[in-house]
Amino acid sequence: ISYRELKRLDSVSRSPIYALLGESVDGVAVIRAFAAQKSLLCRLTDMLDIQQHAYFLTCAAQSWLAVRLELIGTLIVTFAALSAVLEHTRSGADGTFAGLAGLSISYALSVTQSLNWSVRMASDMEANMVAVERVEEYSNIQSEGLRSTPVDAKLPQVWPPKGAIEFTEVRLRYRPGLPFVLKGLNLTIPPGSKIGVVGRT
């Protein structure tokens, strides 16, 4: 599994935590009234455990990459130093050679740091593109309809005069492509009556 996928798992597992915290703030009076603090804390703890698993794996992947990059850098510096030593023993001592050997080792160290930085930045950029993917996903969600339409302005002031509501064989779903949640609903509400609609959602 890649670092990007781990970052995606981390982001996806973080969203329910934020949602639960927001709902808890909004419904703090209800939670207190029903003494549901313990069950809420258990749910939050379970969600945090799931999120921390993903976060730990993300940190472990970063550490794995860091160790491998440092190993590659160490090999480059070692190769540069060995090349300098072997060249020195083969060609003999020279005043300019010592300066060139030091320069090559210095460049090998800077190449190591540049390689380390560039690979880390590339992997971080790829992982952080998960946030862009999520924004794009939210921007493609179908928007809700308008609350008012131009027809509303043409209605008379006392509309409707009777106020009766009648549903005949109504079939409703949350959005196109989903199964119907109401099938064949027949309902007549007489004028002047007060009703309440209660459901699980």
Secondary structure as GFF3:
##gff-version 3
##sequence-region A 1 201
A	DSSP	alpha_helix	3	26	.	.	.	ID=ss1
A	DSSP	alpha_helix	28	33	.	.	.	ID=ss2
A	DSSP	alpha_helix	37	91	.	.	.	ID=ss3
A	DSSP	alpha_helix	95	139	.	.	.	ID=ss4
A	DSSP	three_ten_helix	150	154	.	.	.	ID=ss5
A	DSSP	beta_strand	165	172	.	.	.	ID=ss6
A	DSSP	beta_strand	182	189	.	.	.	ID=ss7
###
